[in-house]
Amino acid sequence: MPGSTRAFITNNLRAPILFRPGSALDFISSRPLGGAGAIIIVLMIAAALLANFFAPYDPLANNYGAMFEAPGVHHWLGTDSFGRDVLSRILYGSRTALWVGFCSSLFGTSIGALIGVSCAYFGGKADLFMQRLMDILLSFPLIVLALVVVAVSGSGLWNVILAITIPMIPRAALVVRSSALALRQMLFVEAALTLGSSHWRVISRHMLPNVMAPYLIMLTAFLGQAILLEASLSFLGLGVAEPTAAWGLMLRGAAVEFAERAPWMALFPGLAISLAVFAFNVFGDSLRDALDPKLRLP
């Protein structure tokens, strides 16, 4: 093939760029609910990173002289059954929630995206086998599959991340595969193969970048689900262990016998979980609308 023709194909038949985000101000003004979610997420990240400066007390320090203290001047959100400051534990608990949520959603979405693109590219019996395997995993609800993994691997931070990662893989794989199937028939993929590109180069250079839009949407949406799953597992005693500051553990500590005596023990951690899940969900929905040409605002 002549050099000029090769250069023309390489430069002009590349995969189209699907992810062209606008400015942050445009996003917030056009989608105020998604903008509100983004602001809450930024505040959560700031609280997690700067917990050492914002937390008024040590989240692990017991103070038996201040047990079940109601919200007031000294403890803005009250104390728990060990006299630990609820506000400090919520701030430090955001670190656990964001770390588990980010790692599990990143691993699950990335592995699922790679599986989905590979299945769409190669097809055949390998694709058929992987799709049946994904269907089997999808037949289990998220929390049930996570419970099974934790029961096998045991509790602990990284085991919780693994337990949340596995249920997310098939969901990401199926969504990305549907987008990659159309890409497999595109001219730029055929041109890359004609030029002698290897299979891995076609997948990594031409196909994976073009599924970034659904990848980012799922990554954001899965963050909220991961935070909720981590809180659920910790509440059931299968997540991170005491005395780690975690929102699910705080709800577990606010047992039924404390509900009337100290309702703030469950109220404020529950609000933190709800606000985090709400923020990631509405931001993910708005991001989907922004990246989908069919749903873009005029």
C-alpha positions in Angstrom: 0.0 0.0 0.0 1.5 3.4 -0.9 2.7 5.6 1.9 0.3 8.4 1.2 -2.7 6.0 1.3 -1.5 4.5 4.5 -1.1 7.9 6.1 -4.6 8.9 5.0 -6.2 5.8 6.5 -4.3 6.2 9.8 -5.1 9.9 10.2 -8.7 10.0 8.9 -10.2 6.6 9.7 -9.5 6.6 13.4 -12.3 6.0 16.0 -14.4 9.0 16.6 -14.0 10.7 19.9 -17.2 10.1 21.9 -16.2 11.8 25.1 -16.2 15.6 24.6 -17.2 17.1 28.0 -18.2 20.7 28.2 -17.1 23.1 30.9 -18.1 22.5 34.5 -20.2 25.6 34.6 -22.1 24.6 31.5 -22.8 21.2 33.0 -24.0 22.7 36.3 -26.2 25.3 34.6 -27.8 22.9 32.1 -28.2 20.1 34.6 -28.6 21.6 38.1 -29.4 18.3 39.8 -26.3 16.7 38.4 -24.4 19.8 39.4 -25.7 19.5 42.9 -24.5 15.9 43.0 -21.1 16.9 41.7 -20.8 19.5 44.5 -21.7 17.0 47.1 -19.1 14.5 45.7 -16.5 17.2 45.8 -17.4 18.0 49.4 -17.2 14.3 50.3 -13.8 14.0 48.8 -12.6 17.1 50.6 -14.0 15.8 53.9 -12.2 12.5 53.4 -8.9 14.1 52.5 -9.0 16.7 55.2 -10.6 14.7 58.0 -7.5 15.2 60.1 -8.2 19.0 60.1 -12.0 19.0 60.2 -12.7 16.2 62.8 -12.9 17.8 66.3 -12.0 14.5 68.1 -10.1 11.3 67.5 -12.7 8.9 65.9 -11.3 5.9 67.7 -10.9 7.5 71.2 -13.4 6.2 73.8 -14.8 8.6 76.3 -17.0 6.7 78.8 -17.8 9.9 80.6 -19.6 11.2 77.5 -21.6 8.2 76.4 -24.9 8.9 74.6 -24.3 12.6 74.7 -27.0 14.5 72.7 -25.9 16.9 69.9 -24.7 20.0 71.5 -21.8 22.5 71.7 -19.1 20.0 72.5 -20.3 17.3 70.2 -22.2 18.7 67.3 -23.7 15.4 66.2 -23.6 13.7 69.6 -21.7 10.6 70.8 -22.2 6.9 70.5 -22.3 4.1 73.1 -18.5 4.3 73.6 -18.5 8.1 73.9 -16.9 8.5 70.5 -17.8 11.7 68.5 -20.3 10.9 65.8 -19.2 13.8 63.5 -15.5 12.7 63.6 -16.5 9.1 62.8 -18.7 10.3 59.9 -15.8 12.3 58.5 -13.3 9.5 58.8 -16.0 7.0 57.6 -16.1 8.9 54.3 -12.6 7.7 53.7 -13.7 4.1 54.0 -16.8 4.6 51.9 -14.9 6.4 49.1 -11.9 4.1 49.1 -14.1 0.9 48.9 -16.5 2.5 46.4 -13.7 3.8 44.1 -11.6 0.7 44.1 -14.5 -1.8 43.7 -16.2 0.3 41.0 -12.9 0.9 39.2 -11.8 -2.7 39.2 -15.3 -4.0 38.4 -15.9 -1.6 35.5 -12.4 -1.9 34.0 -12.4 -5.7 34.1 -16.0 -5.8 32.8 -15.2 -3.3 30.0 -12.1 -5.4 28.9 -14.2 -8.6 28.8 -17.0 -6.9 26.9 -14.7 -5.4 24.3 -12.8 -8.7 23.9 -16.0 -10.7 23.5 -17.4 -8.3 20.9 -14.1 -8.2 19.0 -13.4 -12.0 18.8 -17.0 -13.3 18.9 -17.5 -17.0 18.3 -17.5 -19.7 21.0 -15.5 -17.6 23.4 -18.1 -14.8 23.3 -20.9 -17.3 23.7 -19.2 -18.9 26.8 -18.5 -15.6 28.4 -22.0 -14.3 27.9 -23.5 -17.4 29.5 -21.1 -17.0 32.4 -22.1 -13.3 32.7 -25.8 -14.3 32.7 -25.2 -16.8 35.5 -23.6 -14.0 37.6 -26.4 -11.6 36.7 -28.9 -14.0 38.0 -27.8 -13.3 41.6 -28.7 -9.9 43.2 -25.8 -7.7 44.0 -26.1 -8.1 47.8 -26.5 -11.9 47.6 -23.4 -12.4 45.4 -21.4 -10.0 47.6 -22.5 -12.0 50.7 -21.4 -15.3 49.0 -18.0 -13.9 48.2 -17.5 -12.5 51.7 -18.6 -15.8 53.2 -15.9 -17.6 51.2 -13.1 -15.0 51.5 -13.8 -13.6 54.9 -14.3 -10.1 56.2 -11.8 -7.3 55.9 -11.3 -4.2 53.7 -9.8 -5.9 50.6 -12.2 -8.8 50.8 -15.1 -6.4 50.9 -13.6 -4.7 47.8 -13.4 -8.1 46.1 -16.9 -8.9 47.1 -18.3 -5.7 45.6 -16.1 -5.9 42.5 -17.3 -9.3 41.3 -21.0 -8.5 41.0 -20.2 -5.4 39.0 -18.1 -7.2 36.3 -21.0 -8.8 34.4 -23.1 -5.6 34.4 -20.2 -3.6 32.9 -19.3 -6.4 30.5 -22.8 -6.5 28.9 -23.2 -2.8 28.5 -19.7 -2.3 27.0 -20.2 -5.3 24.7 -23.3 -3.8 23.2 -21.4 -0.7 22.3 -18.3 -2.6 21.1 -20.4 -4.8 18.8 -21.2 -1.8 16.6 -17.5 -0.6 16.7 -16.3 -4.0 15.5 -18.0 -3.4 12.1 -16.7 0.2 11.7 -14.3 1.0 8.9 -11.5 2.2 11.1 -11.2 -1.3 12.7 -11.0 -2.9 9.3 -8.5 -0.4 8.2 -6.3 -1.0 11.3 -6.4 -4.8 10.6 -5.6 -4.2 7.0 -2.5 -2.1 8.0 -1.3 -5.1 10.0 -2.2 -4.0 13.6 -2.3 -6.8 16.1 -5.6 -7.8 17.9 -4.4 -6.2 21.1 -3.5 -3.0 19.4 -6.9 -2.7 17.7 -8.6 -3.4 21.0 -6.5 -1.0 23.1 -6.0 1.8 20.6 -9.2 1.8 18.6 -12.0 0.1 20.5 -11.5 0.8 24.2 -11.2 4.6 23.8 -14.5 4.6 22.0 -16.4 2.9 24.9 -15.2 5.6 27.3 -18.7 7.2 27.5 -20.5 4.1 28.8 -17.5 3.2 30.9 -17.5 6.6 32.7 -21.2 6.5 33.2 -21.1 3.0 34.8 -18.0 3.9 36.9 -19.9 6.8 38.4 -23.2 4.9 38.9 -21.4 1.9 40.4 -19.8 4.2 43.0 -23.1 4.8 44.7 -24.0 1.1 44.6 -20.6 0.2 46.0 -20.9 2.6 48.9 -24.4 1.2 49.7 -23.1 -2.4 49.5 -20.1 -1.6 51.7 -22.5 -0.1 54.3 -24.8 -3.1 54.1 -22.0 -5.6 54.5 -20.6 -3.7 57.5 -24.0 -3.4 59.0 -24.4 -7.2 58.8 -20.9 -7.7 60.4 -19.3 -8.9 57.2 -17.5 -5.8 56.2 -14.7 -3.8 57.9 -14.2 -4.5 61.6 -14.3 -2.3 64.6 -13.0 0.1 65.6 -12.6 1.3 62.0 -14.7 4.3 61.2 -17.3 3.2 58.7 -20.9 4.3 58.1 -22.3 0.8 58.1 -20.6 0.0 61.4 -22.0 3.1 62.9 -25.5 2.0 62.0 -24.7 -1.5 63.4 -23.6 0.2 66.6 -26.9 2.1 66.8 -28.7 -1.1 67.8 -32.4 -1.3 68.4 -32.0 -0.8 72.1 -30.4 2.6 71.5 -33.0 3.8 69.0 -35.1 5.7 71.5 -32.2 6.7 73.8 -29.8 8.0 71.2 -31.5 8.3 67.8 -28.7 10.4 66.4 -26.4 7.4 66.4 -28.4 6.0 63.4 -29.8 9.2 62.0 -26.6 11.0 60.9 -24.7 8.0 59.5 -27.9 7.1 57.6 -28.1 10.6 56.2 -24.5 10.4 55.1 -25.1 7.1 53.2 -28.3 8.4 51.6 -26.6 11.7 50.6 -23.6 9.9 49.1 -25.7 7.4 47.1 -28.0 10.2 45.9 -25.1 12.4 44.8 -23.4 9.6 42.7 -26.7 8.5 41.2 -27.9 11.9 40.0 -24.4 12.8 38.8 -24.2 9.5 36.9 -27.6 10.1 35.3 -26.6 13.7 34.3 -23.3 12.4 32.9 -25.2 9.9 30.8 -27.4 12.6 29.4 -24.4 14.8 28.7 -22.5 12.0 26.8 -25.5 10.5 24.9 -26.1 12.5 21.7 -29.7 11.3 21.7 -30.4 12.8 25.1 -28.3 16.0 24.8 -30.1 19.2 25.6 -30.4 21.5 22.6 
